Every structure is written in C-alpha cells, then in structure tokens.
Amino acid sequence: MRQARKSNYRRLRAAGIHCKPTLESEMKITTDSRMDWRRLISDVRLGLEEFHDPRRHTRSDFQRDYDRLIFSSPFRRMQNKTQVFPLPGSIFVHNRLTHSLEVSSVGRSMANEVAIGLMKRYGNREDMWGLTNIGDIVATACLSHDLGNPPFGHNGEKTISTFFSEGEGQKVRPLVTDLQWSDLTHFEGNANSFRLLTHRFEGRREGGFAMTYSSLAAVVKYPYGSPLAGEKGKFGFFESEEGIYRKVASTLGIPELEPGRFARHPLVWLVEAADDICYQVMDLEDSHRLKILSTEEVKHLLMQFFAPVRRDKMERMMARLHDPNEQIGYLRSNVIGAMVEDCARVFIEHEDGLLSGIESGSLIEKMEPRLSEAYSQCSVTAWEKIYRSPEVVDIEIAGNRILTYLLDNLTEAALHPERNFSRLMIEKVPSQYSMRAPDFFTRLQGVLDHVSGMTDVYALNLYRQLTGLTLPAV
C-alpha cells in the first residue's frame, strides 16, 4: 500500500500536481487541482452547448438523459445481446438490457445515499445543489455502460481484437496508423460505448446522443486511450473520440494526471460498484436457475455476507418460502442492500481521495472485511464454475465463428468497395454507418460500428444468409 502511495506521488509530481504522501487512506492534493463538485456536475449538452439554458426545470437535463437512453434503439437492442449465458429458452436469465436496468437501479440507490451524506457534510449549501442530481447521473451512466458491447458476451470484444491481431484483419495493418492499430487490436466495449454516445453517425445530429457532460464523464471507467490499456486491455475512448473526452474533462475540471491519462470523474466509482455488484450476485442467481450451482451452494455463498445473528433471522424468514428460487431471490436482495449501503459509506469516507483523482482500487475492495471477503468467494466460484461452464463456452465458440466470418467479409468490402460482392455487402449495412466514406479507416470504423451494434439473433441470421444456410423466401 505504501509503495502504491509513493508511485502515485511520483506520477502526480511528474504531471505538475503538487501533493505530499501521508499515512492517511489517501493523499491530499495541496493545490486547487482537486476536483470541485460545482464544476463536476454540469448539465451542458455535447453538441448543443450554444443552446444551454442554465435555469432549473421541473424535469432536469439529467433526467432527460435517462429518458433519452430508455427510448433509444441501441438500448432496446441490448434485449437480444448475451450477458453471460446464452439467450433464454424456457428459463429466464439476464441479457444486456435487464442487466443494465438492474445496474441502473442499484447505482441510483447508492448515489442517493451518497448525496444525502454529502449534502449533510456541506451543510446543504445552495451552491452545492448539483449533488441532488447525482442519482440521475449515475443511473444514466449505469444504463449506458454496456451500450457498446458487441453480441455474444464479453468474448465478442476478444473476437474483434484477435481478428486484427491474429486473423485475416492483419492485412489492414499497413493501411492504418499505430494508434488506429492499437484501437483495433484492443477493441473495448467501454470505449465503444463512449463512441456510440458521442459520435455523429451519418444523418444524425452533432454530439451523438447530445448527453450532458456529467453523464458522459460518469460512463468512462478507464479515462485513457488504448496505448495505456496495459495487460487488462481496458481503456475508455478510441483515438477518434479522444478530443471529445478532452473537451468534457476540461469543462468539468477533471485533471490530466500524466500525458493521455486523466483522473476519473468521482461518480464513475459508483457506476463501477453498481456494475460489479449486479453481475456478481445476479450471475449466481442465474446459475442457480440453470442448475449449474445448487441451492445450498448459492445459499452458503450469500449467507457469508452477514453476521451470525443476522443469518439466524434470515433462515427463519426463508423457512416461510418453499420455492428455492424465491429463497435465493430473498438472499440476493439482502446482499445487494448491504453492499449498496457500505459502498456509499466508503465513497463518503474517501471523498478527498476521489476528488483528488489519486484513489486506487475500488469501492468494493474497501468495504468492511466481511462483505469484501464474501464478495471474493463469490468471484472465485463464478470463475471456477460459471464462466467456464459448457453453456458459456459453447456460446463463445459459436459467437467467435459468426463474428469472425462477418468481420472478414465486411472488412474485405471496406478494402475493395468497387468489387461486385463488396457492393452487395455494403448494401446490407445501414446508411448511418460510414461504409461509403472515401477514407479506408472511416469505412473500417463503419464495419466495427455495424458489427458491434448487432444483436446475437441478427448476427446469427446474417451469418446464415451469407453462408447459404438460410435463403430468403421467394
């Protein structure tokens, strides 16, 4: 821990931010580089800056952000995108849309608890009114955090990356810059979400979704580009959207800690915690419904979140429920409630570190030991018994084959748009994607925009049509 503090200290000094290491839980920046809530919460809209109305309305711009996403086509398409398990047959499991809705609900609850605590800390000052909006900002960011994920689960991201680093996509290497190649070989759903929210697609308005600056910043979990992605391969924006993020960060007062790497907007920590809570706990519930884990296994894992006295009370309550799924649902709701409350506490206690941009780890790692240890046990079980289960591996294999085939044909069309088959392929691509642009890399981005926006069902049907497995009705 102390070594990490020293590393952060040197990094900040190199970036021109003066601070001193302490033995506290976080370092205190001693200049005005500390982020300010009064700037961090801004309802200015990307692409509509000149029309900004600073007056307060009954329905805030942050609420409008949320509603705009709910009614959008990219959000609806998540209904047919795999979360972890194959899309449901007779047994319901989560897809990207239901996962995002649940993350948004949890994120809003956590943010509202934080808002209450911070308003008390600041004495309900009038100039801190923006804190009352963080529930809507976090709910919106949670709603959109998976918007850019391709079909067939997280393996879809890996399939796109390896198509370029290992597959037929290597042939485009001489035609792109080093930064563009880095983006292609590290394709990332988080960066693609930011692109989807901010990019002006063909025929669309300036600013993409024209979201508020705060909602956009709260989505970016990894505020740097692909060259800084590291071993995990995570980053927050492609080179094509870096200028947009810089504009957002500058307006909100988010510091650049080192060249190309920014501090996180503090609300990102709540979005990340809500996502982590939901996917870990809900994956256990899904695996129980699919009989991958037994009722007793899941009960044992979820009971570890509570002290013995609380467990006794919960056992008596579950004795009234005869349906095992209802018992697991009851435990799940209690676990989420406990984690939401403690993550909110951690956020408030670490506010200085979060506003300074030097906090490390996650809110979940800083929860009280019982909760963090129970969460770790769930993570180990999920990796060993869920994410490597036959059901999950089968969909990853099928998805890899389908996406690789589509990428191969569409990339060929982008390379040689004058060829007959290429023209036919381009006709299959919606006009909003730039497959007809004069610049090759712009056409290639159109390919990735199209493929990553596909649902599992659409990708499968297109694959069948192109391979002749399904013919159009005559």
HUNOR-V897478 format. One record per backbone hydrogen bond with DSSP energy under -0.5 kcal/mol. NH is the residue of the N-H (numbers start at 1). CO is the residue of the C=O. If there is no record, write none. Layout:
# HUNOR-V897478
nh=NH co=CO
nh=NH co=CO
This chain:
# HUNOR-V897478
nh=5 co=1
nh=6 co=2
nh=7 co=3
nh=8 co=4
nh=9 co=5
nh=10 co=6
nh=11 co=7
nh=12 co=8
nh=13 co=9
nh=14 co=10
nh=15 co=11
nh=16 co=13
nh=17 co=12
nh=18 co=16
nh=19 co=17
nh=20 co=28
nh=28 co=20
nh=29 co=27
nh=30 co=18
nh=34 co=31
nh=35 co=355
nh=39 co=36
nh=40 co=36
nh=41 co=37
nh=42 co=40
nh=46 co=211
nh=48 co=45
nh=51 co=48
nh=52 co=49
nh=54 co=52
nh=60 co=58
nh=64 co=60
nh=65 co=61
nh=66 co=62
nh=67 co=63
nh=68 co=64
nh=69 co=65
nh=70 co=66
nh=71 co=67
nh=72 co=69
nh=76 co=72
nh=77 co=73
nh=78 co=74
nh=78 co=75
nh=79 co=76
nh=80 co=77
nh=81 co=78
nh=83 co=85
nh=83 co=94
nh=84 co=94
nh=96 co=78
nh=96 co=81
nh=97 co=78
nh=99 co=95
nh=100 co=96
nh=101 co=97
nh=102 co=98
nh=103 co=99
nh=104 co=100
nh=105 co=101
nh=106 co=102
nh=107 co=103
nh=108 co=104
nh=109 co=105
nh=110 co=106
nh=111 co=107
nh=112 co=108
nh=113 co=109
nh=114 co=110
nh=115 co=111
nh=116 co=112
nh=117 co=113
nh=118 co=114
nh=119 co=115
nh=120 co=116
nh=121 co=117
nh=122 co=118
nh=123 co=120
nh=124 co=119
nh=125 co=122
nh=128 co=125
nh=129 co=126
nh=131 co=128
nh=132 co=129
nh=133 co=130
nh=134 co=131
nh=136 co=133
nh=137 co=133
nh=138 co=134
nh=139 co=135
nh=140 co=136
nh=141 co=137
nh=142 co=138
nh=143 co=139
nh=144 co=140
nh=145 co=141
nh=145 co=142
nh=147 co=144
nh=149 co=146
nh=151 co=451
nh=153 co=82
nh=155 co=152
nh=156 co=153
nh=157 co=154
nh=158 co=154
nh=159 co=155
nh=160 co=156
nh=161 co=157
nh=162 co=158
nh=163 co=159
nh=164 co=160
nh=164 co=161
nh=165 co=161
nh=166 co=162
nh=167 co=162
nh=169 co=163
nh=170 co=167
nh=171 co=168
nh=172 co=169
nh=173 co=170
nh=175 co=172
nh=176 co=173
nh=181 co=177
nh=182 co=178
nh=183 co=179
nh=184 co=180
nh=185 co=181
nh=186 co=182
nh=187 co=184
nh=192 co=188
nh=193 co=189
nh=194 co=190
nh=195 co=191
nh=196 co=192
nh=197 co=193
nh=198 co=194
nh=199 co=195
nh=201 co=199
nh=202 co=432
nh=204 co=201
nh=208 co=205
nh=209 co=197
nh=210 co=207
nh=211 co=207
nh=213 co=44
nh=214 co=42
nh=216 co=212
nh=217 co=213
nh=218 co=214
nh=219 co=216
nh=220 co=216
nh=220 co=217
nh=221 co=219
nh=223 co=221
nh=224 co=222
nh=225 co=260
nh=228 co=225
nh=229 co=226
nh=233 co=230
nh=234 co=229
nh=236 co=222
nh=236 co=224
nh=237 co=224
nh=241 co=238
nh=242 co=238
nh=242 co=239
nh=243 co=239
nh=245 co=241
nh=246 co=242
nh=247 co=243
nh=248 co=244
nh=249 co=245
nh=250 co=246
nh=251 co=247
nh=252 co=248
nh=253 co=249
nh=254 co=249
nh=255 co=253
nh=257 co=255
nh=257 co=261
nh=258 co=261
nh=261 co=258
nh=262 co=223
nh=262 co=260
nh=263 co=255
nh=268 co=265
nh=269 co=266
nh=270 co=267
nh=271 co=267
nh=272 co=268
nh=273 co=269
nh=274 co=270
nh=275 co=271
nh=276 co=272
nh=277 co=273
nh=278 co=274
nh=279 co=275
nh=280 co=276
nh=281 co=277
nh=282 co=278
nh=283 co=279
nh=284 co=280
nh=285 co=281
nh=286 co=282
nh=287 co=283
nh=288 co=284
nh=289 co=285
nh=290 co=286
nh=291 co=288
nh=292 co=287
nh=293 co=287
nh=298 co=294
nh=299 co=295
nh=300 co=296
nh=301 co=297
nh=302 co=298
nh=303 co=299
nh=304 co=300
nh=305 co=302
nh=306 co=303
nh=311 co=307
nh=312 co=308
nh=313 co=309
nh=314 co=310
nh=315 co=311
nh=316 co=312
nh=317 co=313
nh=318 co=314
nh=319 co=315
nh=320 co=317
nh=321 co=318
nh=322 co=320
nh=324 co=322
nh=326 co=323
nh=327 co=323
nh=328 co=324
nh=329 co=325
nh=330 co=326
nh=331 co=327
nh=332 co=328
nh=333 co=329
nh=334 co=330
nh=335 co=331
nh=336 co=332
nh=337 co=333
nh=338 co=334
nh=339 co=335
nh=340 co=336
nh=341 co=337
nh=342 co=338
nh=343 co=339
nh=344 co=340
nh=345 co=341
nh=346 co=342
nh=347 co=343
nh=348 co=344
nh=349 co=345
nh=350 co=346
nh=351 co=348
nh=354 co=350
nh=355 co=351
nh=356 co=352
nh=357 co=353
nh=357 co=354
nh=358 co=353
nh=359 co=353
nh=366 co=362
nh=366 co=363
nh=367 co=364
nh=371 co=368
nh=372 co=368
nh=373 co=369
nh=374 co=370
nh=375 co=371
nh=376 co=372
nh=377 co=373
nh=378 co=374
nh=379 co=375
nh=380 co=376
nh=381 co=377
nh=382 co=378
nh=383 co=379
nh=384 co=380
nh=385 co=381
nh=386 co=381
nh=386 co=382
nh=387 co=382
nh=389 co=386
nh=393 co=389
nh=394 co=390
nh=395 co=391
nh=396 co=392
nh=397 co=393
nh=398 co=394
nh=399 co=395
nh=400 co=396
nh=401 co=397
nh=402 co=398
nh=403 co=399
nh=404 co=400
nh=405 co=401
nh=406 co=402
nh=407 co=403
nh=408 co=404
nh=409 co=405
nh=410 co=406
nh=411 co=407
nh=412 co=408
nh=413 co=409
nh=414 co=410
nh=415 co=411
nh=416 co=412
nh=419 co=416
nh=423 co=419
nh=424 co=420
nh=425 co=421
nh=426 co=422
nh=427 co=423
nh=428 co=424
nh=428 co=425
nh=429 co=426
nh=433 co=430
nh=435 co=433
nh=437 co=434
nh=443 co=439
nh=444 co=440
nh=445 co=441
nh=446 co=442
nh=447 co=443
nh=448 co=444
nh=449 co=445
nh=450 co=446
nh=451 co=447
nh=452 co=448
nh=453 co=449
nh=454 co=450
nh=454 co=451
nh=456 co=80
nh=457 co=80
nh=459 co=455
nh=460 co=456
nh=461 co=457
nh=462 co=458
nh=463 co=459
nh=464 co=460
nh=465 co=461
nh=466 co=462
nh=467 co=463
nh=468 co=464
nh=468 co=465
nh=469 co=464
nh=470 co=464
